[in-house]
């Protein structure tokens, strides 16, 4: 009898411990020829809670100019429902020497599961007054839209990378602007990420 | 032995009074900035046996759904965690971040960083609804145009976890202010256009 109770308690503890959340958000990341600069990162504790990463301004000459960088991630682990949600906002954005500009870049990544449902999405992400190669983009930008940046490389806009198996784990990473820097031969020399939010849950 | 203990306790009490007085003097210049600030109305509501977490984006006023046009800049993003101390107390703890982009809002838009001091069941039309909670406290508001104001009260009249996923279903009603002495109070009451709110029963941790 005692052994059965111990086994049940062990299984219960295992079930609770298996549940986890992750969350991360940041405003900007720049890697040019191996030299990395990054704005403050908000990283969610594995047990849930809240974290922030903020800066009034961020700049790397020729790569990024931005202001009002706000990254927040929150989440909670629970037997019945678990969730993590991350947001990143950056204002006054100019990337790759002005090849991409925007008034506001917003990334939202949400992951959750309840008793019967789980999922993740990037709903709420978007651009305000986006321009690419100095041409305004007035339509909603579809996920994973590739644009060429002459003399720079290319960019993936509204990059959405789902993670998890969709059965016991769900996750999403959103990079609103992901510039891949290339040399004249087309070889990658660096990257710029602006407006990044990610979250995941597992049970 | 007892006398010595009583003497040291008395010394501690005197020291505590002196330290408190010194702290009040040191803090007084900051308090003058916020003179006349109304504390968040903690009264009412019942102690709660649950906590709330959430984050995401809000645009149109409830009951409208979806995002506003990008050129309006009329949206806010947020994140919070809030929990009660535990019944019978209605004290609470946690944090709230609120970033308002609407240029017509206070300061041409602002960032607000709040600390939760109370947590109860809601008092408004969501009272009695499972999944909804009320909390508030004080925080710092950084407007785009203007100077920072400290110790600004805020209250989330309700944050409601209606469904998973929460977009278009979960909702939040927040008031921040009055901002400064007799200043304006900001409000936003919206269904989520991104993100999620979750209600969690307290389990003792």
Contacts between the chains, C-beta under 8 A, distances in Angstrom:
chain1	res1	chain2	res2	distance
A	48	B	53	6.9
A	48	B	81	7.8
A	49	B	81	6.0
A	50	B	53	7.5
A	50	B	79	6.3
A	50	B	80	7.2
A	50	B	81	4.4
A	50	B	94	7.5
A	50	B	95	5.5
A	52	B	79	7.5
A	52	B	97	6.0
A	52	B	113	8.0
A	54	B	111	7.8
A	68	B	111	7.3
A	68	B	144	7.7
A	70	B	77	7.5
A	70	B	97	7.1
A	70	B	99	5.3
A	70	B	111	6.2
A	72	B	55	6.0
A	72	B	77	7.5
A	72	B	78	7.6
A	72	B	79	3.5
A	72	B	97	4.8
A	73	B	55	7.1
A	73	B	79	6.9
A	74	B	53	5.0
A	74	B	54	6.5
A	74	B	55	4.5
A	74	B	79	4.6
A	74	B	80	6.5
A	74	B	81	5.4
A	75	B	53	6.2
A	76	B	51	7.3
A	76	B	53	4.4
A	76	B	81	7.4
A	76	B	198	5.9
A	76	B	200	5.3
A	78	B	198	7.5
A	78	B	200	4.6
A	78	B	201	7.7
A	78	B	203	7.9
A	79	B	203	7.8
A	80	B	200	7.9
A	80	B	201	7.6
A	81	B	164	6.6
A	81	B	198	5.9
A	81	B	200	7.3
A	82	B	198	7.8
A	83	B	53	7.0
A	83	B	164	7.7
A	83	B	196	5.4
A	83	B	198	4.6
A	85	B	54	6.9
A	85	B	55	3.8
A	85	B	56	5.6
A	85	B	79	7.2
A	85	B	195	4.7
A	85	B	196	5.1
A	86	B	55	6.9
A	87	B	55	5.8
A	87	B	56	6.6
A	87	B	57	7.0
A	87	B	77	4.7
A	87	B	78	7.7
A	87	B	79	6.2
A	87	B	194	7.8
A	87	B	195	6.9
A	89	B	77	5.7
A	89	B	99	5.9
A	103	B	73	7.2
A	104	B	73	6.9
A	104	B	101	6.2
A	106	B	57	6.8
A	106	B	75	7.9
A	106	B	77	6.4
A	108	B	55	8.0
A	108	B	56	5.7
A	108	B	57	5.6
A	108	B	77	7.3
A	108	B	194	4.1
A	108	B	195	5.6
A	110	B	55	7.9
A	110	B	56	6.6
A	110	B	165	6.6
A	110	B	166	7.7
A	110	B	167	7.8
A	110	B	194	7.1
A	110	B	195	5.3
A	110	B	196	5.0
A	112	B	164	5.1
A	112	B	165	6.2
A	112	B	166	7.8
A	112	B	196	5.6
A	112	B	198	7.1
A	113	B	164	7.5
A	114	B	164	4.6
A	117	B	164	5.6
A	119	B	164	7.6
A	119	B	165	6.0
A	121	B	165	6.4
A	121	B	167	7.5
A	123	B	165	7.6
A	123	B	167	4.9
A	123	B	193	7.3
A	123	B	194	4.8
A	123	B	195	7.8
A	124	B	56	5.5
A	124	B	57	3.8
A	124	B	67	7.7
A	124	B	77	7.8
A	124	B	167	7.2
A	124	B	192	7.6
A	124	B	193	5.5
A	124	B	194	1.3
A	124	B	195	5.8
A	125	B	194	6.8
A	126	B	67	6.7
A	126	B	70	6.5
A	127	B	70	6.5
A	128	B	70	4.4
A	128	B	71	7.1
A	128	B	73	6.1
A	128	B	101	7.7
A	129	B	70	6.5
A	129	B	71	6.4
A	130	B	70	7.9
